[in-house]
Amino acid sequence: MLLRCTPLSSRYTRYTLLFLLVPYACVLISSTLYYVWRQEHPRKAQQINRLGLIVFGAQFLLMFGYGILVAALGGGQ
């Protein structure tokens, strides 16, 4: 069975950009999915909730690091 590489649909591109540009969107959506899935799919619910928090933490650390870098280079003046 051969796998074909196809370009991402615009729907997935929009979701990716939303999650990367709006930090709280990932937490909001993953938390919503957690409460929807927690009765029927408890493992999947825990995984999506944990992933949302990890992505939010990574975005926070990247933005914090960027702010420190800008301040160190004198961009805040």
C-alpha positions, 0 to 999 in steps of 0.5 A: 500500500502506497501512501500519497502525500497531499497538501493540507486542506485549508481547514487544517491550515486554519486550525494550525494557524489558530493554535500557533497565533492565539495561545489560549485557543488551544487550551480552550479547545482541548479543555472542551474536548476533555469534558466532552470525551471524559466519560466515553474516552477517558484516556483520549480525554486526558491526552488531549487535555495534557497536550493542550496545556503543554502547547500553551506552556511551550508558547508561553516560554517562547514568548517569554524568551522572545521578550527577554531577547528583545529587552536585552537587545535594547528593543524596548527603548 
